[in-house]
Amino acid sequence: MTTTFPDISINTDRLVLRALEEADAPALAEMMNDEMVAAWTAVPQPYTEAAARRWITEYAPTERAAGRGLDLAVTEFLTQRLVGVVQLGNTNWRVRSTEMSYIIAPWARGEGYASEAALATAQWLFGDQKFERIELRTAADNTASQQVAQKIGCISEGVLRNACIARTRTEDGSWTDLRTDFIVWGLLPEDLDGVADQMAEAGYSSYTDWS
């Protein structure tokens, strides 16, 4: 039984999802220093290009080789510009289940890129990799991430109380930890029925291919 993700490229009309490359480091570092990313993730702040390169050359390849997950750069098809990142982690190959998260650069928000990338990844996982469950966890106040989960067909399954550490700015401009809840979302293959068509009607790509 396969217990590692392949080196994959996933295409939609507007996006290409592929392995992170060293050339992505400057754009990745810039994206990780965004206020919203800092607030809702555990990414160290400030985030340096050296840290981005370690993620690309060490962390991501190790996670894939060990079968724990997969990190995909999300890029615009026409410009090749880095739009964001989709991550898979905490993968259980016996259950065929994995946890998905996504980060979108501030300049690319509002274009439906997060939903398009997440849906394309889910279609690939269910169709090509024969997964049976994808889980998402969103901080209780992270409404943007929750909207993405809903758009791709996720079902809210409950709340993990006090399970999330977010961050907020203090009066002196530094960051401080803020404990909050996680909302748990589940996505099964049958939950995708009709989702692609609904997104297409809203003006977002419904075409997905992988190689």
Backbone as CSV, one residue per row, in Angstrom:
resi,resn,N_x,N_y,N_z,CA_x,CA_y,CA_z,C_x,C_y,C_z
1,MET,0.842,-1.194,0.000,0.000,0.000,0.000,0.882,1.250,0.000
2,THR,0.556,2.200,-0.855,1.307,3.453,-0.924,1.169,4.234,0.378
3,THR,2.303,4.730,0.883,2.257,5.499,2.131,3.006,6.824,2.008
4,THR,3.201,7.276,0.782,3.758,8.617,0.552,3.017,9.260,-0.613
5,PHE,2.945,10.582,-0.590,2.328,11.302,-1.686,3.304,11.406,-2.852
6,PRO,2.808,11.363,-4.090,3.689,11.503,-5.247,4.112,12.957,-5.443
7,ASP,5.121,13.150,-6.272,5.520,14.485,-6.706,4.519,14.903,-7.775
8,ILE,3.576,15.766,-7.405,2.386,15.986,-8.206,2.279,17.431,-8.684
9,SER,1.644,17.601,-9.827,1.245,18.925,-10.299,-0.249,18.880,-10.568
10,ILE,-0.987,19.805,-9.980,-2.441,19.871,-10.141,-2.775,21.171,-10.853
11,ASN,-3.578,21.083,-11.895,-3.899,22.255,-12.702,-5.391,22.560,-12.669
12,THR,-5.715,23.852,-12.612,-7.067,24.326,-12.857,-6.973,25.344,-13.997
13,ASP,-8.081,25.966,-14.335,-8.037,26.983,-15.391,-7.093,28.122,-15.029
14,ARG,-7.034,28.484,-13.746,-6.279,29.669,-13.339,-5.013,29.362,-12.559
15,LEU,-4.898,28.156,-12.018,-3.849,27.869,-11.043,-3.049,26.627,-11.406
16,VAL,-1.819,26.599,-10.931,-0.984,25.395,-10.948,-0.513,25.151,-9.519
17,LEU,-0.789,23.960,-8.997,-0.302,23.551,-7.684,0.852,22.583,-7.905
18,ARG,1.992,22.879,-7.334,3.213,22.098,-7.574,4.075,22.113,-6.322
19,ALA,5.161,21.351,-6.362,6.102,21.354,-5.241,6.735,22.738,-5.081
20,LEU,7.005,23.112,-3.849,7.716,24.358,-3.587,9.123,24.293,-4.169
21,GLU,9.591,25.423,-4.707,10.924,25.522,-5.283,11.706,26.631,-4.588
22,GLU,13.033,26.538,-4.627,13.856,27.539,-3.944,13.575,28.952,-4.433
23,ALA,13.224,29.082,-5.700,12.918,30.401,-6.241,11.677,31.020,-5.599
24,ASP,10.872,30.207,-4.905,9.671,30.712,-4.226,9.994,31.399,-2.904
25,ALA,11.224,31.264,-2.410,11.555,31.706,-1.055,11.231,33.172,-0.787
26,PRO,11.608,34.130,-1.646,11.292,35.529,-1.337,9.794,35.792,-1.231
27,ALA,9.021,35.274,-2.183,7.568,35.487,-2.156,6.935,34.761,-0.983
28,LEU,7.459,33.579,-0.640,6.933,32.827,0.498,7.178,33.579,1.794
29,ALA,8.376,34.120,1.959,8.682,34.891,3.172,7.793,36.122,3.278
30,GLU,7.605,36.822,2.163,6.749,38.013,2.178,5.325,37.650,2.582
31,MET,4.814,36.552,2.057,3.462,36.112,2.373,3.322,35.750,3.849
32,MET,4.329,35.099,4.408,4.260,34.645,5.792,4.374,35.795,6.796
33,ASN,4.843,36.938,6.356,4.928,38.104,7.239,3.651,38.938,7.242
34,ASP,2.634,38.513,6.513,1.361,39.224,6.486,0.671,39.145,7.849
35,GLU,-0.067,40.181,8.198,-0.737,40.266,9.503,-1.710,39.110,9.725
36,MET,-2.498,38.760,8.703,-3.489,37.704,8.870,-2.827,36.343,9.039
37,VAL,-1.751,36.116,8.313,-1.017,34.862,8.457,-0.425,34.766,9.862
38,ALA,0.148,35.857,10.326,0.718,35.876,11.675,-0.348,35.616,12.736
39,ALA,-1.544,36.173,12.540,-2.604,36.046,13.537,-3.140,34.624,13.645
40,TRP,-3.244,33.914,12.510,-3.973,32.648,12.513,-3.100,31.418,12.341
41,THR,-1.787,31.572,12.262,-0.897,30.418,12.148,0.191,30.496,13.212
42,ALA,0.976,29.434,13.291,2.091,29.387,14.237,3.406,29.776,13.588
43,VAL,3.356,30.371,12.396,4.569,30.758,11.675,5.365,31.770,12.504
44,PRO,6.671,31.550,12.705,7.481,32.499,13.483,7.447,33.896,12.864
45,GLN,7.448,34.903,13.726,7.444,36.294,13.271,8.613,37.056,13.881
46,PRO,9.352,37.852,13.077,9.228,37.945,11.615,9.716,36.671,10.940
47,TYR,9.265,36.455,9.698,9.594,35.250,8.950,10.622,35.612,7.884
48,THR,11.770,34.957,7.915,12.888,35.331,7.058,12.938,34.472,5.791
49,GLU,13.682,34.946,4.801,13.899,34.142,3.596,14.665,32.868,3.921
50,ALA,15.552,32.930,4.908,16.278,31.727,5.318,15.313,30.669,5.857
51,ALA,14.319,31.116,6.628,13.305,30.186,7.129,12.483,29.612,5.985
52,ALA,12.166,30.443,4.999,11.423,29.969,3.831,12.212,28.901,3.084
53,ARG,13.521,29.119,2.932,14.354,28.135,2.227,14.433,26.819,3.002
54,ARG,14.497,26.903,4.332,14.509,25.668,5.130,13.205,24.902,4.949
55,TRP,12.089,25.628,4.908,10.793,24.992,4.660,10.826,24.259,3.311
56,ILE,11.322,24.950,2.280,11.303,24.416,0.915,12.270,23.251,0.742
57,THR,13.483,23.375,1.276,14.533,22.384,1.000,14.629,21.282,2.047
58,GLU,14.109,21.528,3.260,14.242,20.541,4.328,12.887,20.021,4.819
59,TYR,12.053,20.919,5.320,10.804,20.483,5.955,9.864,19.802,4.964
60,ALA,9.554,20.467,3.841,8.579,19.912,2.895,9.012,18.560,2.325
61,PRO,10.284,18.417,1.858,10.695,17.097,1.348,10.663,16.008,2.414
62,THR,11.006,16.363,3.653,11.002,15.374,4.738,9.590,14.903,5.052
63,GLU,8.631,15.855,5.095,7.236,15.495,5.372,6.699,14.542,4.297
64,ARG,7.022,14.832,3.032,6.520,13.982,1.949,7.179,12.605,1.997
65,ALA,8.490,12.566,2.192,9.205,11.287,2.214,8.751,10.405,3.372
66,ALA,8.422,11.023,4.491,7.982,10.269,5.671,6.516,9.865,5.594
67,GLY,5.804,10.369,4.589,4.399,10.030,4.436,3.463,10.820,5.321
68,ARG,3.993,11.849,5.994,3.146,12.617,6.908,2.271,13.638,6.190
69,GLY,2.767,14.162,5.046,1.983,15.205,4.400,2.564,15.633,3.078
70,LEU,2.061,16.774,2.598,2.477,17.310,1.304,2.267,18.819,1.318
71,ASP,3.284,19.563,0.876,3.202,21.023,0.779,3.221,21.408,-0.692
72,LEU,2.209,22.145,-1.130,2.090,22.532,-2.529,2.084,24.054,-2.666
73,ALA,2.934,24.554,-3.556,2.869,25.963,-3.927,1.670,26.157,-4.846
74,VAL,0.909,27.217,-4.604,-0.215,27.577,-5.471,0.221,28.781,-6.300
75,THR,0.258,28.622,-7.618,0.744,29.691,-8.481,-0.294,30.034,-9.545
76,GLU,-0.267,31.279,-10.007,-1.119,31.683,-11.123,-0.623,31.029,-12.407
77,PHE,-1.529,30.492,-13.188,-1.151,29.825,-14.431,-0.476,30.789,-15.405
78,LEU,-1.007,32.002,-15.530,-0.503,32.935,-16.534,0.795,33.618,-16.112
79,THR,0.904,34.011,-14.843,2.050,34.804,-14.395,3.090,33.982,-13.640
80,GLN,2.729,32.787,-13.192,3.587,31.930,-12.356,3.838,32.538,-10.977
81,ARG,3.126,33.595,-10.646,3.315,34.258,-9.355,2.777,33.374,-8.233
82,LEU,3.472,33.372,-7.088,3.054,32.559,-5.948,1.808,33.162,-5.299
83,VAL,0.722,32.422,-5.358,-0.558,32.849,-4.794,-0.681,32.435,-3.336
84,GLY,-0.182,31.244,-3.026,-0.340,30.732,-1.670,0.249,29.344,-1.527
85,VAL,-0.183,28.660,-0.473,0.298,27.314,-0.162,-0.882,26.479,0.312
86,VAL,-0.945,25.240,-0.147,-1.858,24.239,0.411,-1.011,23.180,1.099
87,GLN,-1.359,22.870,2.342,-0.617,21.865,3.105,-1.523,20.708,3.494
88,LEU,-0.980,19.500,3.377,-1.606,18.307,3.915,-0.727,17.789,5.037
89,GLY,-1.336,17.380,6.132,-0.555,16.900,7.269,-1.343,15.927,8.117
90,ASN,-0.668,15.329,9.094,-1.292,14.348,9.995,-2.007,13.254,9.203
91,THR,-1.347,12.781,8.148,-1.960,11.815,7.240,-1.989,10.420,7.846
92,ASN,-3.136,9.768,7.739,-3.307,8.396,8.206,-3.589,7.527,6.973
93,TRP,-2.605,6.756,6.552,-2.730,5.999,5.312,-3.653,4.802,5.442
94,ARG,-3.826,4.263,6.614,-4.760,3.145,6.805,-6.190,3.641,6.700
95,VAL,-6.461,4.777,7.333,-7.806,5.358,7.299,-8.043,6.103,5.989
96,ARG,-6.949,6.428,5.279,-6.989,7.265,4.069,-7.609,8.617,4.411
97,SER,-6.982,9.271,5.380,-7.454,10.557,5.875,-6.270,11.491,6.022
98,THR,-6.502,12.787,5.789,-5.450,13.780,5.971,-6.076,15.105,6.369
99,GLU,-5.257,15.977,6.938,-5.713,17.308,7.348,-5.193,18.352,6.362
100,MET,-6.079,19.221,5.902,-5.720,20.238,4.922,-5.743,21.625,5.556
101,SER,-4.769,22.458,5.152,-4.770,23.877,5.514,-4.309,24.668,4.306
102,TYR,-4.564,25.965,4.312,-4.226,26.802,3.163,-3.902,28.210,3.634
103,ILE,-2.992,28.834,2.903,-2.612,30.236,3.144,-2.588,30.932,1.793
104,ILE,-3.187,32.116,1.731,-3.224,32.884,0.493,-2.564,34.242,0.727
105,ALA,-1.737,34.659,-0.228,-1.065,35.958,-0.125,-2.094,37.082,-0.091
106,PRO,-1.812,38.158,0.626,-2.799,39.240,0.763,-3.234,39.842,-0.564
107,TRP,-2.328,39.954,-1.535,-2.677,40.564,-2.818,-3.636,39.697,-3.624
108,ALA,-3.702,38.384,-3.291,-4.512,37.451,-4.073,-5.856,37.126,-3.427
109,ARG,-6.147,37.695,-2.289,-7.394,37.385,-1.599,-8.587,38.028,-2.305
110,GLY,-9.727,37.381,-2.147,-10.945,37.901,-2.765,-11.162,37.425,-4.185
111,GLU,-10.264,36.594,-4.706,-10.366,36.108,-6.086,-10.867,34.659,-6.162
112,GLY,-11.149,34.055,-5.013,-11.589,32.667,-5.003,-10.473,31.656,-5.133
113,TYR,-9.213,32.117,-5.005,-8.072,31.221,-5.181,-8.002,30.141,-4.101
114,ALA,-8.304,30.498,-2.865,-8.227,29.506,-1.785,-9.216,28.375,-2.024
115,SER,-10.455,28.714,-2.376,-11.468,27.690,-2.641,-11.090,26.844,-3.844
116,GLU,-10.584,27.495,-4.891,-10.208,26.778,-6.114,-9.071,25.798,-5.842
117,ALA,-8.059,26.240,-5.099,-6.918,25.376,-4.787,-7.317,24.241,-3.853
118,ALA,-8.123,24.553,-2.847,-8.550,23.525,-1.897,-9.437,22.491,-2.573
119,LEU,-10.359,22.929,-3.432,-11.235,21.996,-4.143,-10.436,21.106,-5.086
120,ALA,-9.480,21.699,-5.819,-8.661,20.904,-6.732,-7.859,19.849,-5.978
121,THR,-7.327,20.221,-4.816,-6.574,19.266,-4.001,-7.481,18.151,-3.504
122,ALA,-8.677,18.511,-3.066,-9.627,17.506,-2.585,-10.031,16.553,-3.709
123,GLN,-10.290,17.088,-4.907,-10.651,16.232,-6.040,-9.537,15.241,-6.364
124,TRP,-8.289,15.719,-6.299,-7.158,14.837,-6.544,-7.034,13.777,-5.458
125,LEU,-7.185,14.167,-4.202,-7.073,13.218,-3.099,-8.134,12.132,-3.191
126,PHE,-9.370,12.523,-3.460,-10.448,11.542,-3.524,-10.403,10.727,-4.815
127,GLY,-10.066,11.374,-5.922,-10.108,10.687,-7.205,-8.883,9.855,-7.505
128,ASP,-7.697,10.433,-7.328,-6.456,9.751,-7.691,-5.865,8.960,-6.530
129,GLN,-5.914,9.512,-5.339,-5.283,8.886,-4.184,-6.237,8.022,-3.361
130,LYS,-7.519,8.034,-3.729,-8.535,7.192,-3.083,-8.657,7.455,-1.583
131,PHE,-8.500,8.729,-1.203,-8.721,9.079,0.202,-10.212,9.081,0.511
132,GLU,-10.543,8.914,1.789,-11.936,8.822,2.214,-12.357,9.960,3.134
133,ARG,-11.381,10.776,3.575,-11.741,11.874,4.477,-10.655,12.941,4.453
134,ILE,-11.079,14.201,4.410,-10.187,15.342,4.598,-10.732,16.130,5.778
135,GLU,-9.841,16.549,6.665,-10.248,17.331,7.829,-9.611,18.713,7.765
136,LEU,-10.390,19.719,8.130,-9.892,21.087,8.253,-10.187,21.584,9.652
137,ARG,-9.290,22.397,10.174,-9.506,23.027,11.480,-9.307,24.528,11.317
138,THR,-10.305,25.281,11.714,-10.234,26.736,11.585,-10.443,27.373,12.950
139,ALA,-9.659,28.402,13.243,-9.854,29.139,14.490,-11.258,29.725,14.518
140,ALA,-11.835,29.819,15.705,-13.239,30.214,15.843,-13.546,31.559,15.202
141,ASP,-12.599,32.490,15.200,-12.843,33.820,14.647,-12.288,33.999,13.233
142,ASN,-11.725,32.947,12.650,-11.149,33.045,11.313,-12.250,32.780,10.278
143,THR,-13.094,33.774,10.072,-14.262,33.603,9.212,-13.872,33.362,7.751
144,ALA,-12.772,33.966,7.289,-12.369,33.779,5.899,-12.056,32.310,5.620
145,SER,-11.335,31.660,6.525,-11.003,30.252,6.352,-12.248,29.383,6.437
146,GLN,-13.168,29.756,7.310,-14.423,29.007,7.435,-15.257,29.102,6.157
147,GLN,-15.254,30.260,5.518,-16.000,30.423,4.274,-15.439,29.533,3.168
148,VAL,-14.116,29.387,3.128,-13.503,28.490,2.150,-13.965,27.060,2.399
149,ALA,-13.934,26.632,3.657,-14.373,25.277,3.999,-15.809,25.031,3.540
150,GLN,-16.669,25.999,3.776,-18.064,25.848,3.375,-18.221,25.799,1.857
151,LYS,-17.459,26.616,1.146,-17.566,26.667,-0.317,-17.213,25.343,-0.972
152,ILE,-16.256,24.616,-0.391,-15.837,23.363,-1.028,-16.628,22.165,-0.507
153,GLY,-17.655,22.413,0.309,-18.551,21.347,0.719,-18.299,20.739,2.076
154,CYS,-17.385,21.304,2.857,-17.092,20.746,4.180,-18.298,20.858,5.115
155,ILE,-18.399,19.902,6.007,-19.446,19.877,7.015,-18.827,20.170,8.379
156,SER,-19.400,21.129,9.090,-18.921,21.422,10.442,-19.291,20.272,11.372
157,GLU,-18.279,19.716,12.029,-18.502,18.522,12.843,-18.416,18.777,14.344
158,GLY,-17.999,19.961,14.750,-17.923,20.233,16.176,-16.844,21.238,16.523
159,VAL,-16.682,21.469,17.804,-15.740,22.461,18.309,-14.773,21.799,19.288
160,LEU,-13.479,22.064,19.079,-12.471,21.665,20.055,-12.186,22.882,20.931
161,ARG,-12.710,22.863,22.143,-12.629,24.034,23.001,-11.201,24.280,23.481
162,ASN,-10.779,25.560,23.378,-9.469,25.985,23.883,-8.307,25.233,23.227
163,ALA,-8.506,24.722,22.007,-7.484,23.885,21.371,-6.571,24.655,20.433
164,CYS,-6.851,25.945,20.215,-6.110,26.719,19.223,-5.388,27.892,19.887
165,ILE,-4.156,28.118,19.473,-3.424,29.308,19.890,-3.310,30.242,18.691
166,ALA,-4.023,31.352,18.733,-3.910,32.406,17.725,-3.010,33.495,18.303
167,ARG,-2.857,34.589,17.561,-2.045,35.701,18.047,-2.759,37.014,17.798
168,THR,-2.464,37.987,18.657,-3.027,39.316,18.490,-1.957,40.351,18.804
169,ARG,-2.115,41.531,18.231,-1.167,42.613,18.476,-1.389,43.240,19.854
170,THR,-0.278,43.588,20.515,-0.351,44.313,21.773,-0.206,45.807,21.492
171,GLU,-0.345,46.615,22.527,-0.260,48.065,22.357,1.100,48.514,21.855
172,ASP,2.152,47.762,22.177,3.493,48.149,21.729,3.841,47.586,20.350
173,GLY,2.869,46.931,19.701,3.082,46.426,18.349,3.612,45.018,18.259
174,SER,3.907,44.380,19.386,4.396,43.005,19.374,3.207,42.036,19.340
175,TRP,3.517,40.761,19.197,2.479,39.740,19.154,2.357,39.039,20.500
176,THR,1.143,38.677,20.868,0.931,37.880,22.068,-0.049,36.765,21.751
177,ASP,0.113,35.627,22.424,-0.760,34.480,22.164,-2.173,34.731,22.681
178,LEU,-3.128,34.161,21.954,-4.540,34.284,22.297,-5.177,32.906,22.156
179,ARG,-5.647,32.349,23.254,-6.252,31.016,23.194,-7.697,31.110,22.719
180,THR,-8.054,30.210,21.812,-9.412,30.199,21.272,-9.796,28.768,20.902
181,ASP,-10.954,28.600,20.274,-11.448,27.278,19.907,-11.093,26.945,18.457
182,PHE,-11.036,25.655,18.164,-10.958,25.159,16.793,-12.343,24.680,16.364
183,ILE,-12.772,25.065,15.170,-13.931,24.435,14.547,-13.401,23.336,13.634
184,VAL,-13.930,22.136,13.778,-13.494,20.987,12.984,-14.469,20.781,11.830
185,TRP,-13.915,20.677,10.616,-14.699,20.446,9.406,-14.281,19.128,8.782
186,GLY,-15.243,18.365,8.292,-14.954,17.124,7.599,-15.437,17.194,6.157
187,LEU,-14.661,16.568,5.263,-15.033,16.500,3.854,-14.877,15.060,3.390
188,LEU,-15.969,14.479,2.865,-15.966,13.133,2.329,-16.178,13.196,0.814
189,PRO,-15.857,12.141,0.084,-16.007,12.188,-1.371,-17.392,12.619,-1.827
190,GLU,-18.432,12.126,-1.168,-19.792,12.460,-1.596,-20.163,13.927,-1.329
191,ASP,-19.406,14.580,-0.441,-19.685,15.991,-0.153,-19.331,16.897,-1.323
192,LEU,-18.522,16.395,-2.262,-18.119,17.204,-3.414,-19.162,17.228,-4.530
193,ASP,-20.199,16.401,-4.411,-21.211,16.344,-5.456,-21.826,17.726,-5.687
194,GLY,-21.664,18.253,-6.880,-22.262,19.533,-7.239,-21.463,20.751,-6.844
195,VAL,-20.403,20.575,-6.035,-19.640,21.737,-5.559,-18.926,22.430,-6.712
196,ALA,-18.290,21.659,-7.593,-17.566,22.248,-8.715,-18.503,23.053,-9.611
197,ASP,-19.708,22.520,-9.843,-20.677,23.241,-10.675,-21.111,24.542,-10.017
198,GLN,-21.299,24.503,-8.709,-21.692,25.717,-7.987,-20.605,26.777,-8.071
199,MET,-19.351,26.360,-7.949,-18.254,27.313,-8.051,-18.133,27.864,-9.461
200,ALA,-18.379,27.018,-10.454,-18.326,27.478,-11.842,-19.400,28.523,-12.102
201,GLU,-20.586,28.310,-11.540,-21.675,29.274,-11.697,-21.330,30.606,-11.028
202,ALA,-20.499,30.535,-9.985,-20.070,31.751,-9.285,-18.899,32.433,-9.982
203,GLY,-18.421,31.813,-11.071,-17.347,32.423,-11.848,-15.975,31.867,-11.588
204,TYR,-15.886,30.755,-10.813,-14.598,30.162,-10.507,-14.425,28.848,-11.262
205,SER,-13.182,28.466,-11.463,-12.873,27.302,-12.287,-13.456,26.015,-11.699
206,SER,-13.986,25.165,-12.583,-14.432,23.833,-12.164,-13.564,22.752,-12.794
207,TYR,-12.598,23.146,-13.605,-11.724,22.184,-14.292,-10.523,21.862,-13.435
208,THR,-10.240,20.580,-13.258,-9.070,20.142,-12.503,-8.405,18.981,-13.231
209,ASP,-7.074,19.025,-13.316,-6.310,17.938,-13.906,-5.028,17.792,-13.091
210,TRP,-4.434,16.619,-13.158,-3.186,16.402,-12.416,-2.269,15.485,-13.205
211,SER,-0.981,15.604,-12.898,0.005,14.766,-13.570,1.238,14.616,-12.695
